[in-house]
Amino acid sequence: MIDEEQYCIHILTQVSALTRSLQGVVTGLLDDHLKHCVLDAAKLSDEAAHEKIQESTAAVNRLIRS
């Protein structure tokens, strides 16, 4: 769109739509990770669960900062 010199507001609208879509993908992946990876780790041991929870928290922190 930029190469075609589209109207700036149209480009911003498209970027916003893509951002919302990616946020939906991210929340779905995080939900799946918590329901499967963290839960499976919790069944193995407290230490494994703790590691997965720390990993998840770090991922959420990266998302918040971005």
Secondary structure as GFF3:
##gff-version 3
##sequence-region A 1 66
A	DSSP	alpha_helix	8	32	.	.	.	ID=ss1
A	DSSP	pi_helix	33	38	.	.	.	ID=ss2
A	DSSP	alpha_helix	39	44	.	.	.	ID=ss3
A	DSSP	alpha_helix	46	65	.	.	.	ID=ss4
###
